[in-house]
Structure formats: structure tokens, C-alpha cells
Amino acid sequence: MSGILRLTNVSKEYPRSGAALRDISFEMRKGEFVFLVGHSGAGKSTLLKLLSMAERPTTGELRISGFSSQSIKPREIPILRRRLGIVFQDFRLLPDRTAEQNVAFALEVTGAPHAQIRPKVARLLTQVGLASKATAFPHELSGGEQQRVGIARALANDPFVLLADEPTGNLDDRATHAIFLLLREINAQGTAVLMATHDVAMIQRSNLRFLELDHGELVHDGTDVARLLADMRGRR
Amino acid sequence: MRLALREVFLAFKRAPLLAMLGITTIAFSLFAFGLFGLVAINIKSALLEIEDRVEIRAFLIEGAKDAQVEELMQGINKIPQVADVGYVSPDSALQRARAELEEFRDVMEGAMLPGSVELRLKEGARDPETVQAISRRLQTYPVVEEVRYGREWVEKLYRIRNIAGIAGSVLGTVFALVAIIIIGSTIRMAILARTKEIEIMRLVGATNTFVRLPYLIDGTLKGLAGGAIAALLSWATVQLVSKNLMTAQFFNADQVMLGIAAGGVLGLVGSWLSVGRHLRRVWRDA
């Protein structure tokens, strides 16, 4: 098992709001499924931003897919991004494009050959269970369906890891469960998943590794859900 | 590249009004520039024509001897700036005056006109300094009574030309800047309207060049279109002026192409500056 992603003593400070992450170290292995949990403002989104190199750590080093936060050049960032799949709480679909156009967008942008785009998009939409709604616009789809489009788009460039920032945050219980199952399925096919959430019940049911952030610090890395439950309750 | 062109086309389709506004403003800036250029080339051709007529006339003393005239002619022939010289004898001066001033034929009966030497200078040697220097040189010959040249004329023409040159450069630069700013701000609007799209492009791994290309093509095409419209408007103006006021010259084919190309360059520069600045802002906020 090799590490695909490693943080070593990573801290991030913002000029105005101060420290968002303090001395974070962890590693993620190939094909692993890891939750990232914590209250809002605990640093989950900051961590995901660092992973996509949208921002750089203030101190410490982040290594991902052979790139180091200390040496990556601006023009290498697009290359890294193509190896990551990013999923958002608010889906971030283009409203004036259909489901298939939204997925195709990710391929067009990377200069994929035209002939390959259509069959690939069809395959991706089938994978996320939306083949029948390929020509629907985002506003014609339910929240869960929109997130499926978002996931299909994230998978378009065959990423080795999927970074999901509260992908079920805007969804009802049923849709949440379905999206979670979809992410598990994708993970089973070999793509690592790092999923930020504050859905403790989901973590409890799945019995998977989770990283707990609290006020920018990594307070737990493991599967000790009892502790997590106590923490979350204690701070409520 | 194909995708970039499609994006440009889509951008036009999505906001045709904005695109038209951009093209029109560029066309008008370049048209203003073009009008000035037309004034400049017409002044220049007028100057050339008038310059061609700049001549120095040395009137000779009464009763000038042939040998003296010969000496003067030889001296003049040695001046390198002189294009041609002609001697007008008192008789032929009288004949010429009679022919030109038909009405005064009677008055001139039996009149005496002084002989003169007329000389024209070579192109490039018609500036006030040279004209003055040569006149002074002619004045040194005893056979020469008086030297006349269109001194004020020459000086005025040159002053007009210099002013035209300076005004042309200044106004040209101002108009070019205006065009760049206008293109820049239409691109800015286009970028702000598509912030979300650009953000997503970046997240799925589009390179900077890829994100920029559609805007650069967009700006360049608008510049070229604006340039073409400006050329058309200038041409129409020349036609209008020629028909109603006076014959005016239009640019030659090379100048027209240069003008349209300048539109393209302005568009490219404007979009380049704007894209760089605004994309950076969009990315920082993302």
C-alpha cells in the first residue's frame, strides 16, 4: 500500500482570521475511503483547498500525486487537478448546460479528443445512474440528481482520489444515503475518496477511518466513533 | 482551438448586445483615428503639391549683361540642391505677363520688365533653412537685384505639417488607449459574467492558456471587426467629402490593412491586459 497523499506538519494561517489549520499530519493510501469530520469552521474546507493546491500551506508540506506544495509550479496545478475529482456541497453545475454537457465540459477543458468525449460521457452518466436524464438541465433535476452529475464530472478525468466537500450537505436523508452508496461504489472500483461531512450517523454506520478536525487541529485519526459522538455532543 | 472558437461564438450568442457594443466602440475609436489619419495624409499630399511649386526667383538688374547672366547660371548649376533653373529674359517676361494678364495688355505696351532667373529645388531641400541659404547665396551676385521666395508660405506650411504630426501622434495614442480600455472593459464584463464557469474550468484542470484563449480570440476578432467597420466609415466619409467639398485622398490598400490589423492588435492587447488582471481576481476569490 503506497501513500498517495501525505501532510506533514501542515499549518495554514490567514492574515485576517488567523490560524485555520494547526500542525496537521496524516497520510492517505491508494484506494482508501476516509471521512473528514468536524463542525463548520473546523478547517475542513481549508484542508480541501490545500489538497487541490488552490492555496498553499503557511508551514509544513503537502505531497499529493508526486507534487509537493513546496515546489509545485503554477503551470503544474492544472495537471494535478486532472488527477483529482472535486465534488461540492452546492454541486457547481453550469446552469445553461445539460447534464451531459456539464460532464463533457471537464473533458473538453483538458483537450480530450472530440471522438472520445461522447461515449465517455454516456458511460459516466450510466455509472452514476443518470443515463436517462442526460439532456436535462440542472434546474430540471433534483438535488440528488444534480450531485450525481457533479460526481460524474469529477470522475471524467479518471482521478485517483475524489475530494468531496460535504457532498450530501444539501440533500435529504434518502438522497444522502444514495450518494454515499454511489461514492462507496466508486471507491470499490479503486478511486480513493476523502469525504468531508458532519453526518456522524453516516460515519457510525460505515465504520470507516475518519479524521476529526476541531478548531484547526487534528484531534482524531482512526475509527473511534464513540469518542467522536462524545466530542460532537460535548461541543453542541 | 476549435473549442475556443466555439466559446467565442457562444459568448457572442449569449450576449450579442455586449459584443456589438464592444465592436461599435472599437470601430468609433479607430474611425476617429482614421479621420485624423485622413486629414494627415491629405495635408501631406497638399504640402507635396505646394512644395513642388516652391521656387526661388532672382530678379536681375536692368541692363544685365549676357556674361553676367551666364556667370550666375553657372554658379546656380553648381548648387547641388537645385533641381532646375530657367532664365526669363525681359522680353519673355513681358510676353508672359501679357499672356497671363490679358486685360492689362494695353497697360503693358512698351513697359519694361526685369529679367529673372527661376529655380526649383529638389525634393527634400525645400525646407525654410535651405531656401533661405540659397537665396542669400544668390544675393551675393552683383547682377541680382532682388531675390524672392515664398518665405512666409514655406515657413507656414512647415509649421502646419509639424503641428499635424504632433497632434496626430498625441490623438492617435489617446484613441488607441481608449480602444484598449473599452475592449478591456467588455472583456472584464464577459469574465465577470462567467466567473462561475471559469472557476469550474480551473477546478477540472484547464490550463491558464486554455481559459484565456477564448477571451484573447474574442478581443482580437472584435478589434479586427471594429477596424474593418472603421475603414468602411472612413471610406464613406472620403466619398462624402469628395462629392460635396473637395477631392480628398483615401488610404491605400496597405494602409487599410494596417488599420484593420491595428484594430486586431488593440483588441488583443486590451483583452490580454484585462484577462490577466481579472482572472487572477476570480481565482483568488474562488
Chai-1 contact restraints between the chains, C-beta under 6 A:
chainA,res_idxA,chainB,res_idxB,connection_type,confidence,min_distance_angstrom,max_distance_angstrom,comment,restraint_id
A,P78,B,G205,contact,1.0,0.0,6.0,A-B,restraint_1
A,P78,B,T207,contact,1.0,0.0,6.0,A-B,restraint_2
A,R81,B,G205,contact,1.0,0.0,6.0,A-B,restraint_3
A,R82,B,G205,contact,1.0,0.0,6.0,A-B,restraint_4
A,I86,B,L203,contact,1.0,0.0,6.0,A-B,restraint_5
A,R92,B,I200,contact,1.0,0.0,6.0,A-B,restraint_6
A,L94,B,E197,contact,1.0,0.0,6.0,A-B,restraint_7
A,A106,B,V204,contact,1.0,0.0,6.0,A-B,restraint_8
A,E108,B,L3,contact,1.0,0.0,6.0,A-B,restraint_9
A,V109,B,M201,contact,1.0,0.0,6.0,A-B,restraint_10
A,V109,B,V204,contact,1.0,0.0,6.0,A-B,restraint_11
A,V109,B,A206,contact,1.0,0.0,6.0,A-B,restraint_12
A,T110,B,G205,contact,1.0,0.0,6.0,A-B,restraint_13
